[in-house]
């Protein structure tokens, strides 16, 4: 039976080296493929601002909503790149 205390120190060859799994996870999170989608509230605020700038016309809610959504997505792509 071995009575020598076991060392808790890592061998010199593995000190400071990340396991392959940790490196892969870090690399995967560093590169994102798509920008985040705009939130409902962000689109609503932008659509309202567009509507006000256009003189508050009636019956064009969908037009302003879609334009706000497009603008926010374009901005997110520009920032994300």
PDB file as gemmi writes it, atoms N, CA and C in Angstrom:
CRYST1    1.000    1.000    1.000  90.00  90.00  90.00 P 1                      
ATOM      1  N   UNK A   1       0.841  -1.177   0.000  1.00  0.00           N  
ATOM      2  CA  UNK A   1       0.000   0.000   0.000  1.00  0.00           C  
ATOM      3  C   UNK A   1       0.888   1.243   0.000  1.00  0.00           C  
ATOM      4  N   UNK A   2       0.528   2.226  -0.855  1.00  0.00           N  
ATOM      5  CA  UNK A   2       1.308   3.453  -0.991  1.00  0.00           C  
ATOM      6  C   UNK A   2       0.855   4.452   0.056  1.00  0.00           C  
ATOM      7  N   UNK A   3       1.760   4.946   0.865  1.00  0.00           N  
ATOM      8  CA  UNK A   3       1.409   5.886   1.934  1.00  0.00           C  
ATOM      9  C   UNK A   3       1.864   7.309   1.639  1.00  0.00           C  
ATOM     10  N   UNK A   4       2.482   7.535   0.474  1.00  0.00           N  
ATOM     11  CA  UNK A   4       2.945   8.876   0.119  1.00  0.00           C  
ATOM     12  C   UNK A   4       1.735   9.766  -0.182  1.00  0.00           C  
ATOM     13  N   UNK A   5       1.744  11.009   0.288  1.00  0.00           N  
ATOM     14  CA  UNK A   5       0.631  11.913  -0.039  1.00  0.00           C  
ATOM     15  C   UNK A   5       0.646  12.214  -1.535  1.00  0.00           C  
ATOM     16  N   UNK A   6      -0.530  12.250  -2.119  1.00  0.00           N  
ATOM     17  CA  UNK A   6      -0.636  12.541  -3.556  1.00  0.00           C  
ATOM     18  C   UNK A   6      -0.556  14.050  -3.774  1.00  0.00           C  
ATOM     19  N   UNK A   7       0.144  14.427  -4.784  1.00  0.00           N  
ATOM     20  CA  UNK A   7       0.295  15.836  -5.108  1.00  0.00           C  
ATOM     21  C   UNK A   7      -0.980  16.348  -5.779  1.00  0.00           C  
ATOM     22  N   UNK A   8      -1.403  17.537  -5.420  1.00  0.00           N  
ATOM     23  CA  UNK A   8      -2.560  18.158  -6.055  1.00  0.00           C  
ATOM     24  C   UNK A   8      -2.135  19.059  -7.208  1.00  0.00           C  
ATOM     25  N   UNK A   9      -0.856  19.204  -7.390  1.00  0.00           N  
ATOM     26  CA  UNK A   9      -0.331  20.048  -8.448  1.00  0.00           C  
ATOM     27  C   UNK A   9      -0.374  19.320  -9.781  1.00  0.00           C  
ATOM     28  N   UNK A  10      -0.757  20.050 -10.838  1.00  0.00           N  
ATOM     29  CA  UNK A  10      -0.803  19.461 -12.172  1.00  0.00           C  
ATOM     30  C   UNK A  10       0.600  19.276 -12.711  1.00  0.00           C  
ATOM     31  N   UNK A  11       0.787  18.321 -13.578  1.00  0.00           N  
ATOM     32  CA  UNK A  11       2.101  18.153 -14.200  1.00  0.00           C  
ATOM     33  C   UNK A  11       2.466  19.397 -15.002  1.00  0.00           C  
ATOM     34  N   UNK A  12       3.733  19.689 -15.130  1.00  0.00           N  
ATOM     35  CA  UNK A  12       4.220  20.898 -15.800  1.00  0.00           C  
ATOM     36  C   UNK A  12       3.741  20.990 -17.244  1.00  0.00           C  
ATOM     37  N   UNK A  13       3.508  19.888 -17.899  1.00  0.00           N  
ATOM     38  CA  UNK A  13       3.122  19.918 -19.310  1.00  0.00           C  
ATOM     39  C   UNK A  13       1.702  20.394 -19.530  1.00  0.00           C  
ATOM     40  N   UNK A  14       0.829  20.338 -18.533  1.00  0.00           N  
ATOM     41  CA  UNK A  14      -0.559  20.758 -18.734  1.00  0.00           C  
ATOM     42  C   UNK A  14      -0.898  22.071 -18.051  1.00  0.00           C  
ATOM     43  N   UNK A  15      -0.005  22.640 -17.280  1.00  0.00           N  
ATOM     44  CA  UNK A  15      -0.312  23.908 -16.613  1.00  0.00           C  
ATOM     45  C   UNK A  15      -0.496  25.021 -17.629  1.00  0.00           C  
ATOM     46  N   UNK A  16      -1.572  25.789 -17.470  1.00  0.00           N  
ATOM     47  CA  UNK A  16      -1.823  26.937 -18.330  1.00  0.00           C  
ATOM     48  C   UNK A  16      -2.424  26.592 -19.678  1.00  0.00           C  
ATOM     49  N   UNK A  17      -2.724  25.345 -19.924  1.00  0.00           N  
ATOM     50  CA  UNK A  17      -3.303  24.949 -21.212  1.00  0.00           C  
ATOM     51  C   UNK A  17      -4.782  24.675 -21.019  1.00  0.00           C  
ATOM     52  N   UNK A  18      -5.618  25.339 -21.830  1.00  0.00           N  
ATOM     53  CA  UNK A  18      -7.056  25.117 -21.740  1.00  0.00           C  
ATOM     54  C   UNK A  18      -7.411  23.787 -22.391  1.00  0.00           C  
ATOM     55  N   UNK A  19      -8.372  23.091 -21.845  1.00  0.00           N  
ATOM     56  CA  UNK A  19      -8.839  21.879 -22.520  1.00  0.00           C  
ATOM     57  C   UNK A  19      -9.445  22.246 -23.876  1.00  0.00           C  
ATOM     58  N   UNK A  20      -9.375  21.348 -24.822  1.00  0.00           N  
ATOM     59  CA  UNK A  20      -9.867  21.613 -26.175  1.00  0.00           C  
ATOM     60  C   UNK A  20     -11.333  22.019 -26.172  1.00  0.00           C  
ATOM     61  N   UNK A  21     -12.148  21.421 -25.316  1.00  0.00           N  
ATOM     62  CA  UNK A  21     -13.563  21.735 -25.275  1.00  0.00           C  
ATOM     63  C   UNK A  21     -13.788  23.191 -24.877  1.00  0.00           C  
ATOM     64  N   UNK A  22     -13.034  23.701 -23.933  1.00  0.00           N  
ATOM     65  CA  UNK A  22     -13.187  25.087 -23.499  1.00  0.00           C  
ATOM     66  C   UNK A  22     -12.765  26.052 -24.601  1.00  0.00           C  
ATOM     67  N   UNK A  23     -11.742  25.740 -25.316  1.00  0.00           N  
ATOM     68  CA  UNK A  23     -11.285  26.592 -26.407  1.00  0.00           C  
ATOM     69  C   UNK A  23     -12.335  26.647 -27.501  1.00  0.00           C  
ATOM     70  N   UNK A  24     -12.908  25.511 -27.862  1.00  0.00           N  
ATOM     71  CA  UNK A  24     -13.923  25.466 -28.906  1.00  0.00           C  
ATOM     72  C   UNK A  24     -15.146  26.287 -28.497  1.00  0.00           C  
ATOM     73  N   UNK A  25     -15.556  26.185 -27.234  1.00  0.00           N  
ATOM     74  CA  UNK A  25     -16.723  26.926 -26.761  1.00  0.00           C  
ATOM     75  C   UNK A  25     -16.449  28.419 -26.816  1.00  0.00           C  
ATOM     76  N   UNK A  26     -15.268  28.842 -26.442  1.00  0.00           N  
ATOM     77  CA  UNK A  26     -14.906  30.249 -26.480  1.00  0.00           C  
ATOM     78  C   UNK A  26     -14.909  30.763 -27.913  1.00  0.00           C  
ATOM     79  N   UNK A  27     -14.368  29.997 -28.829  1.00  0.00           N  
ATOM     80  CA  UNK A  27     -14.313  30.410 -30.223  1.00  0.00           C  
ATOM     81  C   UNK A  27     -15.702  30.517 -30.822  1.00  0.00           C  
ATOM     82  N   UNK A  28     -16.579  29.596 -30.486  1.00  0.00           N  
ATOM     83  CA  UNK A  28     -17.923  29.591 -31.051  1.00  0.00           C  
ATOM     84  C   UNK A  28     -18.724  30.800 -30.584  1.00  0.00           C  
ATOM     85  N   UNK A  29     -18.544  31.241 -29.363  1.00  0.00           N  
ATOM     86  CA  UNK A  29     -19.303  32.376 -28.873  1.00  0.00           C  
ATOM     87  C   UNK A  29     -18.728  33.700 -29.363  1.00  0.00           C  
ATOM     88  N   UNK A  30     -17.486  33.717 -29.778  1.00  0.00           N  
ATOM     89  CA  UNK A  30     -16.863  34.955 -30.231  1.00  0.00           C  
ATOM     90  C   UNK A  30     -17.401  35.377 -31.599  1.00  0.00           C  
ATOM     91  N   UNK A  31     -17.864  34.435 -32.394  1.00  0.00           N  
ATOM     92  CA  UNK A  31     -18.357  34.729 -33.737  1.00  0.00           C  
ATOM     93  C   UNK A  31     -19.847  34.428 -33.785  1.00  0.00           C  
ATOM     94  N   UNK A  32     -20.640  35.460 -33.982  1.00  0.00           N  
ATOM     95  CA  UNK A  32     -22.086  35.281 -34.077  1.00  0.00           C  
ATOM     96  C   UNK A  32     -22.489  35.519 -35.515  1.00  0.00           C  
ATOM     97  N   UNK A  33     -23.426  34.737 -36.016  1.00  0.00           N  
ATOM     98  CA  UNK A  33     -23.773  34.833 -37.422  1.00  0.00           C  
ATOM     99  C   UNK A  33     -24.842  35.885 -37.712  1.00  0.00           C  
ATOM    100  N   UNK A  34     -25.778  36.098 -36.810  1.00  0.00           N  
ATOM    101  CA  UNK A  34     -26.884  37.010 -37.078  1.00  0.00           C  
ATOM    102  C   UNK A  34     -26.985  38.081 -36.001  1.00  0.00           C  
ATOM    103  N   UNK A  35     -27.363  39.303 -36.423  1.00  0.00           N  
ATOM    104  CA  UNK A  35     -27.588  40.337 -35.415  1.00  0.00           C  
ATOM    105  C   UNK A  35     -28.887  40.042 -34.664  1.00  0.00           C  
ATOM    106  N   UNK A  36     -29.044  40.567 -33.470  1.00  0.00           N  
ATOM    107  CA  UNK A  36     -30.280  40.328 -32.723  1.00  0.00           C  
ATOM    108  C   UNK A  36     -31.474  40.982 -33.411  1.00  0.00           C  
ATOM    109  N   UNK A  37     -32.626  40.372 -33.261  1.00  0.00           N  
ATOM    110  CA  UNK A  37     -33.863  40.925 -33.831  1.00  0.00           C  
ATOM    111  C   UNK A  37     -34.304  42.123 -32.995  1.00  0.00           C  
ATOM    112  N   UNK A  38     -34.888  43.149 -33.641  1.00  0.00           N  
ATOM    113  CA  UNK A  38     -35.399  44.275 -32.869  1.00  0.00           C  
ATOM    114  C   UNK A  38     -36.597  43.838 -32.023  1.00  0.00           C  
ATOM    115  N   UNK A  39     -36.734  44.429 -30.856  1.00  0.00           N  
ATOM    116  CA  UNK A  39     -37.846  44.076 -29.972  1.00  0.00           C  
ATOM    117  C   UNK A  39     -39.131  44.757 -30.437  1.00  0.00           C  
ATOM    118  N   UNK A  40     -40.241  44.227 -29.973  1.00  0.00           N  
ATOM    119  CA  UNK A  40     -41.551  44.798 -30.288  1.00  0.00           C  
ATOM    120  C   UNK A  40     -41.616  46.255 -29.845  1.00  0.00           C  
ATOM    121  N   UNK A  41     -41.120  46.531 -28.641  1.00  0.00           N  
ATOM    122  CA  UNK A  41     -41.152  47.903 -28.123  1.00  0.00           C  
ATOM    123  C   UNK A  41     -40.293  48.851 -28.956  1.00  0.00           C  
ATOM    124  N   UNK A  42     -39.121  48.382 -29.390  1.00  0.00           N  
ATOM    125  CA  UNK A  42     -38.249  49.227 -30.206  1.00  0.00           C  
ATOM    126  C   UNK A  42     -38.909  49.551 -31.545  1.00  0.00           C  
ATOM    127  N   UNK A  43     -39.553  48.565 -32.139  1.00  0.00           N  
ATOM    128  CA  UNK A  43     -40.251  48.797 -33.408  1.00  0.00           C  
ATOM    129  C   UNK A  43     -41.404  49.765 -33.207  1.00  0.00           C  
ATOM    130  N   UNK A  44     -42.169  49.583 -32.136  1.00  0.00           N  
ATOM    131  CA  UNK A  44     -43.306  50.465 -31.861  1.00  0.00           C  
ATOM    132  C   UNK A  44     -42.854  51.913 -31.676  1.00  0.00           C  
ATOM    133  N   UNK A  45     -41.776  52.119 -30.936  1.00  0.00           N  
ATOM    134  CA  UNK A  45     -41.269  53.478 -30.733  1.00  0.00           C  
ATOM    135  C   UNK A  45     -40.815  54.115 -32.047  1.00  0.00           C  
ATOM    136  N   UNK A  46     -40.095  53.349 -32.858  1.00  0.00           N  
ATOM    137  CA  UNK A  46     -39.623  53.883 -34.142  1.00  0.00           C  
ATOM    138  C   UNK A  46     -40.798  54.154 -35.076  1.00  0.00           C  
ATOM    139  N   UNK A  47     -41.781  53.256 -35.120  1.00  0.00           N  
ATOM    140  CA  UNK A  47     -42.950  53.443 -35.982  1.00  0.00           C  
ATOM    141  C   UNK A  47     -43.716  54.695 -35.567  1.00  0.00           C  
ATOM    142  N   UNK A  48     -43.849  54.903 -34.271  1.00  0.00           N  
ATOM    143  CA  UNK A  48     -44.540  56.088 -33.778  1.00  0.00           C  
ATOM    144  C   UNK A  48     -43.800  57.360 -34.192  1.00  0.00           C  
ATOM    145  N   UNK A  49     -42.484  57.339 -34.077  1.00  0.00           N  
ATOM    146  CA  UNK A  49     -41.690  58.507 -34.481  1.00  0.00           C  
ATOM    147  C   UNK A  49     -41.835  58.770 -35.983  1.00  0.00           C  
ATOM    148  N   UNK A  50     -41.816  57.716 -36.774  1.00  0.00           N  
ATOM    149  CA  UNK A  50     -41.994  57.879 -38.225  1.00  0.00           C  
ATOM    150  C   UNK A  50     -43.382  58.447 -38.544  1.00  0.00           C  
ATOM    151  N   UNK A  51     -44.378  57.949 -37.840  1.00  0.00           N  
ATOM    152  CA  UNK A  51     -45.751  58.413 -38.027  1.00  0.00           C  
ATOM    153  C   UNK A  51     -45.871  59.900 -37.688  1.00  0.00           C  
ATOM    154  N   UNK A  52     -45.258  60.304 -36.579  1.00  0.00           N  
ATOM    155  CA  UNK A  52     -45.306  61.722 -36.193  1.00  0.00           C  
ATOM    156  C   UNK A  52     -44.588  62.608 -37.205  1.00  0.00           C  
ATOM    157  N   UNK A  53     -43.408  62.150 -37.670  1.00  0.00           N  
ATOM    158  CA  UNK A  53     -42.652  62.938 -38.659  1.00  0.00           C  
ATOM    159  C   UNK A  53     -43.402  63.081 -39.979  1.00  0.00           C  
ATOM    160  N   UNK A  54     -44.292  62.140 -40.252  1.00  0.00           N  
ATOM    161  CA  UNK A  54     -45.064  62.180 -41.507  1.00  0.00           C  
ATOM    162  C   UNK A  54     -46.365  62.955 -41.361  1.00  0.00           C  
ATOM    163  N   UNK A  55     -46.583  63.585 -40.234  1.00  0.00           N  
ATOM    164  CA  UNK A  55     -47.783  64.399 -40.048  1.00  0.00           C  
ATOM    165  C   UNK A  55     -48.961  63.629 -39.484  1.00  0.00           C  
ATOM    166  N   UNK A  56     -48.709  62.468 -38.883  1.00  0.00           N  
ATOM    167  CA  UNK A  56     -49.730  61.649 -38.227  1.00  0.00           C  
ATOM    168  C   UNK A  56     -50.878  61.230 -39.156  1.00  0.00           C  
ATOM    169  N   UNK A  57     -50.564  60.715 -40.329  1.00  0.00           N  
ATOM    170  CA  UNK A  57     -51.634  60.289 -41.238  1.00  0.00           C  
ATOM    171  C   UNK A  57     -52.339  59.032 -40.720  1.00  0.00           C  
ATOM    172  N   UNK A  58     -53.594  58.891 -41.084  1.00  0.00           N  
ATOM    173  CA  UNK A  58     -54.363  57.722 -40.659  1.00  0.00           C  
ATOM    174  C   UNK A  58     -54.297  56.592 -41.679  1.00  0.00           C  
ATOM    175  N   UNK A  59     -54.490  55.374 -41.213  1.00  0.00           N  
ATOM    176  CA  UNK A  59     -54.585  54.225 -42.097  1.00  0.00           C  
ATOM    177  C   UNK A  59     -53.265  53.702 -42.641  1.00  0.00           C  
ATOM    178  N   UNK A  60     -52.144  54.144 -42.125  1.00  0.00           N  
ATOM    179  CA  UNK A  60     -50.851  53.686 -42.645  1.00  0.00           C  
ATOM    180  C   UNK A  60     -50.004  53.017 -41.566  1.00  0.00           C  
ATOM    181  N   UNK A  61     -50.665  52.421 -40.572  1.00  0.00           N  
ATOM    182  CA  UNK A  61     -49.959  51.800 -39.452  1.00  0.00           C  
ATOM    183  C   UNK A  61     -48.977  50.731 -39.900  1.00  0.00           C  
ATOM    184  N   UNK A  62     -49.448  49.869 -40.794  1.00  0.00           N  
ATOM    185  CA  UNK A  62     -48.589  48.764 -41.243  1.00  0.00           C  
ATOM    186  C   UNK A  62     -47.365  49.288 -41.994  1.00  0.00           C  
ATOM    187  N   UNK A  63     -47.558  50.300 -42.794  1.00  0.00           N  
ATOM    188  CA  UNK A  63     -46.444  50.903 -43.534  1.00  0.00           C  
ATOM    189  C   UNK A  63     -45.362  51.416 -42.577  1.00  0.00           C  
ATOM    190  N   UNK A  64     -45.780  52.135 -41.540  1.00  0.00           N  
ATOM    191  CA  UNK A  64     -44.816  52.665 -40.578  1.00  0.00           C  
ATOM    192  C   UNK A  64     -44.170  51.547 -39.766  1.00  0.00           C  
ATOM    193  N   UNK A  65     -44.948  50.539 -39.423  1.00  0.00           N  
ATOM    194  CA  UNK A  65     -44.411  49.412 -38.660  1.00  0.00           C  
ATOM    195  C   UNK A  65     -43.313  48.705 -39.465  1.00  0.00           C  
ATOM    196  N   UNK A  66     -43.609  48.400 -40.727  1.00  0.00           N  
ATOM    197  CA  UNK A  66     -42.640  47.686 -41.561  1.00  0.00           C  
ATOM    198  C   UNK A  66     -41.390  48.518 -41.824  1.00  0.00           C  
ATOM    199  N   UNK A  67     -41.569  49.813 -42.014  1.00  0.00           N  
ATOM    200  CA  UNK A  67     -40.419  50.694 -42.226  1.00  0.00           C  
ATOM    201  C   UNK A  67     -39.549  50.765 -40.962  1.00  0.00           C  
ATOM    202  N   UNK A  68     -40.181  50.860 -39.814  1.00  0.00           N  
ATOM    203  CA  UNK A  68     -39.435  50.886 -38.552  1.00  0.00           C  
ATOM    204  C   UNK A  68     -38.663  49.588 -38.360  1.00  0.00           C  
ATOM    205  N   UNK A  69     -39.301  48.473 -38.636  1.00  0.00           N  
ATOM    206  CA  UNK A  69     -38.653  47.159 -38.516  1.00  0.00           C  
ATOM    207  C   UNK A  69     -37.449  47.064 -39.448  1.00  0.00           C  
ATOM    208  N   UNK A  70     -37.608  47.531 -40.691  1.00  0.00           N  
ATOM    209  CA  UNK A  70     -36.520  47.502 -41.666  1.00  0.00           C  
ATOM    210  C   UNK A  70     -35.347  48.359 -41.208  1.00  0.00           C  
ATOM    211  N   UNK A  71     -35.649  49.565 -40.741  1.00  0.00           N  
ATOM    212  CA  UNK A  71     -34.591  50.472 -40.285  1.00  0.00           C  
ATOM    213  C   UNK A  71     -33.809  49.870 -39.118  1.00  0.00           C  
ATOM    214  N   UNK A  72     -34.511  49.318 -38.153  1.00  0.00           N  
ATOM    215  CA  UNK A  72     -33.841  48.752 -36.978  1.00  0.00           C  
ATOM    216  C   UNK A  72     -32.991  47.535 -37.354  1.00  0.00           C  
ATOM    217  N   UNK A  73     -33.477  46.713 -38.272  1.00  0.00           N  
ATOM    218  CA  UNK A  73     -32.673  45.564 -38.720  1.00  0.00           C  
ATOM    219  C   UNK A  73     -31.423  46.028 -39.458  1.00  0.00           C  
ATOM    220  N   UNK A  74     -31.573  47.043 -40.305  1.00  0.00           N  
ATOM    221  CA  UNK A  74     -30.411  47.582 -41.024  1.00  0.00           C  
ATOM    222  C   UNK A  74     -29.382  48.144 -40.045  1.00  0.00           C  
ATOM    223  N   UNK A  75     -29.852  48.875 -39.048  1.00  0.00           N  
ATOM    224  CA  UNK A  75     -28.938  49.418 -38.039  1.00  0.00           C  
ATOM    225  C   UNK A  75     -28.228  48.313 -37.271  1.00  0.00           C  
ATOM    226  N   UNK A  76     -28.958  47.258 -36.921  1.00  0.00           N  
ATOM    227  CA  UNK A  76     -28.358  46.135 -36.180  1.00  0.00           C  
ATOM    228  C   UNK A  76     -27.307  45.440 -37.030  1.00  0.00           C  
ATOM    229  N   UNK A  77     -27.567  45.272 -38.321  1.00  0.00           N  
ATOM    230  CA  UNK A  77     -26.582  44.652 -39.215  1.00  0.00           C  
ATOM    231  C   UNK A  77     -25.331  45.505 -39.320  1.00  0.00           C  
ATOM    232  N   UNK A  78     -25.495  46.820 -39.407  1.00  0.00           N  
ATOM    233  CA  UNK A  78     -24.367  47.732 -39.511  1.00  0.00           C  
ATOM    234  C   UNK A  78     -23.500  47.668 -38.255  1.00  0.00           C  
ATOM    235  N   UNK A  79     -24.141  47.646 -37.110  1.00  0.00           N  
ATOM    236  CA  UNK A  79     -23.414  47.585 -35.839  1.00  0.00           C  
ATOM    237  C   UNK A  79     -22.793  46.221 -35.634  1.00  0.00           C  
ATOM    238  N   UNK A  80     -23.493  45.172 -36.052  1.00  0.00           N  
ATOM    239  CA  UNK A  80     -23.070  43.803 -35.815  1.00  0.00           C  
ATOM    240  C   UNK A  80     -21.838  43.413 -36.640  1.00  0.00           C  
ATOM    241  N   UNK A  81     -21.655  44.021 -37.796  1.00  0.00           N  
ATOM    242  CA  UNK A  81     -20.553  43.654 -38.692  1.00  0.00           C  
ATOM    243  C   UNK A  81     -19.282  44.139 -38.182  1.00  0.00           C  
TER     244      UNK A  81                                                      
END                                                                             
